[in-house]
Amino acid sequence: MLLFYIILLIGAASAAKPKYGNCLEGDKIRHEVDAEKYYQCVRNKWVLLECQINYYFNVVTGFCEFYRVTPMPPTPPPMRVCRPGSRKPDVFDNTRYLECTYDGKGFIVRYCQPGAIFVSSENMCVNIRPTYTPPTLPTYTPPTPATPYYGACKESAGRDGYKPDIFNCRKFYKCASGLWTQMSCGQGTIWNQAILTCDHDRGQCSYPPVTTTYPTTWHSTTWWPTTRYPTNPFKKWLCFNSQNGYKTPLFVRFFVENREPYPVTYNVKAREKIFRVDSSSGILKSGERKTIKLFLISSDDWPLSFGEYTQKRIKMAIECLRLPEQIEPSNPKEASMMAKTIWKRSFNEWPLERIYTKVNIFIVS
């Protein structure tokens, strides 16, 4: 029995190490561990050989063959929710629209120029100006609100390819890809249709006079009183204009008035960091009025670039909250401190009682 086990172990060892022992000339067998190596019988002896790089020994054919890697399936492109550059209207505000990003993964909000709305059929912002008839003066008819060069066009280097913007001297329209595209002139220049280029502004561009002081109340029906001008294209807007690129700080005055039979507290909130308010919150008794200054800081201190704030609508909110009759501050400083405390607590305790009015701000480029 012991002799049988010894013979069996010797046979297993000889099979595990085929490089020892006699063989037939030309025979090949694979290596015990490495698939890229094999043994070949040369002069009745096993000789260890190795295949070239990226090859392995095939036991069936007896030759070294190239590794055939199964190709990976192509990676599908990222999912897109929209076509890059496509536009669609904002269902809540027709003065802005949604534009698909360059990668097609979402939409970003874009604003039309002042006095324009987004028209889906034209896929662009179209200027409008309503006709205003004063009660005691003759009817004032502004220029035609729609220009004849909206829609399709034919690209040309001559007058057929360029048109002026009849509502803004600093802008013009250029035919690009079969559609009129609005362009802007540089700082201190206006569009000259005679030479088809932007020319120096020598005072030939005129705008209708507007006032920069607007009264505000908590009643939307009496927000804007009658002005001394027959029409005001910037109605419900606070406008800033500068000749030196807003290097010098500017301010505009407006006032808030309490026309309710009870005291209220107000809070002025501007989203952008380029504005400062001299009295952001306070308390108004019934019939009391307070003048507020809205400051525009120097453009050197603006957090973003010049173009991020100009030629866009910037919103500011004026919130109102009713106060109990027994709250009577002794001086304006105490009223401001009490108002700030009330507004901090109202964020969580009385969120549904806060009433606000929006004010639009426009910075001319």
Buried (B, 14 or more C-beta within 10 A) or exposed (E): EEEEEEEEEEEEEEEEEBBEEEBEEEEBBBBEEEBBBBBBBEEEBBEEBEBEEEBBBBEEEBEBEEEEEEEEEEEEEEEEEBEEEEBBBBEEBBBBBBBBBEEBEEBEEBBBBBBBBBBEEEBBBBBBBEEBEEEEEEEEEBEEBEBEBBBEBEEEEEEEBBBBBBBBBBBBBBBEEEBBEBBBBEEEBBBBEEEBEBBEBEEEEEEEEBEBEBBBBBEEEEBBEEBEBBBBBBBEBBBBEBEEBBEEBBBBBBEBBBBBEEBBBBBBBBEBEBBBBEBBBBBBBEEBEBEBEBEBBBBEEBEEEEEEBBBBBBEBBBBBBEBEEEEEBEEEEEBBBBBBEBBEEBEEEEEEEBEBBEBBBBBBB
